């Protein structure tokens, strides 16, 4: 019996379990493909973007150069936020009453948090699918075996191997389906989590360096600190 047959010929519980597993599989693969596209450059793009920033002569030049290196737009928002800090704040507001270094800290923190939310989006779904799909499949198997044994018990002639093996084997398909849904989600969660952790460390270090370099500089287009070599 295939998954399609389970959906069309099974009872309400079997259909619900199969439909839920199918939905979980589609959702996890959508997230996997999207995150694979987002993290296609891995940490290499982030490192090159940071190096390109420190090699720039000014914030305006850095913002232009980052457009070619930062394909996932993880570093560029922080630089753009720093440039937009150049407008004179309204002293009547709470945000404008604080010192520039504090405002710079706030915009860098907001840009960093926005980047981290993009990086970590979908991780909870992958973890949930990986942890629950085998048990959902097991529920379908247990229910299928129960239904098969109940049906056999009502037939004349008692239990025989040929009567039990077929229905039980069909019910075990749900466990296999659950594992097929869970394994890619778990592997993707682990791989993406490792890449996200590395990128997060690079972004946090960049924000710290940027705050130290520009926190006391009142000129938005002032020259940047000495350039760092760009990795090959």
C-alpha positions, -999 to 999 in steps of 0.1 A, spaced: 0 0 0 14 34 -10 9 67 8 -16 77 -19 -36 46 -11 -35 53 26 -50 88 19 -77 74 -4 -86 40 12 -76 44 49 -99 54 77 -101 89 91 -71 85 115 -49 70 88 -57 97 64 -51 124 90 -17 109 99 -6 105 63 -18 140 54 0 155 84 33 137 75 29 149 39 24 185 51 54 183 74 75 170 45 65 197 22 71 224 48 105 211 58 117 209 22 105 244 15 126 256 45 156 235 35 156 248 -1 151 284 11 179 283 37 202 265 13 197 295 -10 202 320 18 233 303 32 247 293 -2 279 314 4 283 302 40 307 322 61 328 329 30 305 357 18 303 373 52 341 372 57 347 387 23 321 414 29 336 424 62 371 425 46 357 447 18 342 470 43 375 476 61 393 481 28 368 509 19 378 546 22 344 558 37 311 545 47 295 555 14 322 536 -5 318 506 18 281 505 13 285 504 -25 312 477 -23 291 455 -1 264 452 -27 286 429 -47 299 408 -19 270 405 6 246 384 -15 225 374 15 224 411 28 236 402 62 264 428 66 251 456 45 221 465 67 244 474 96 265 497 74 234 513 60 220 519 95 252 536 105 250 559 75 214 568 82 225 578 117 239 610 102 207 629 103 204 652 133 181 635 159 152 653 174 163 663 209 127 663 221 125 625 217 140 598 239 160 584 210 175 618 202 183 627 237 210 600 241 246 603 230 256 593 195 275 563 208 244 550 224 223 556 193 250 538 172 248 509 197 211 507 193 210 507 154 238 481 153 220 459 177 188 462 157 205 454 125 223 425 140 191 411 155 173 414 122 201 395 104 200 368 131 163 364 128 167 358 91 194 333 97 175 314 124 141 314 107 129 279 99 152 262 124 124 257 149 102 241 122 131 217 111 137 207 148 100 202 153 96 180 122 127 160 130 116 153 166 79 146 160 76 130 125 88 95 136 62 95 164 34 107 141 44 78 117 44 54 147 9 65 156 -2 57 121 14 23 124 -1 14 157 -35 25 145 -31 5 113 -21 -26 132 -50 -22 156 -74 -19 128 -59 -49 109 -60 -71 140 -95 -61 148 -106 -69 113 -89 -103 113 -104 -111 147 -139 -108 132 -131 -132 103 -138 -169 105 -108 -193 106 -88 -176 133 -53 -161 130 -29 -172 103 4 -158 92 -8 -148 57 -38 -129 72 -16 -110 97 15 -103 76 -2 -83 49 -21 -57 70 7 -53 95 33 -48 67 10 -21 52 7 -4 85 45 -3 89 46 20 58 36 49 81 67 44 103 89 44 72 71 75 60 77 92 93 114 84 92 117 96 56 102 129 67 123 133 99 158 123 86 162 152 61 149 177 86 173 166 113 203 166 89 194 201 76 189 214 111 224 203 122 241 215 90 223 249 90 228 254 127 266 250 124 267 275 95 244 300 113 266 298 144 297 307 125 280 336 107 265 348 139 300 349 155 314 369 125 285 394 126 288 400 163 325 406 160 320 430 131 294 449 151 317 452 180 346 464 158 323 489 140 311 503 173 346 507 186 358 523 153 329 548 147 314 552 181 331 585 188 334 598 152 308 625 146 315 626 108 294 600 88 318 600 59 350 600 79 378 576 67 376 542 81 403 525 101 432 508 84 421 482 59 423 445 66 434 421 39 407 404 19 408 366 20 413 349 -13 
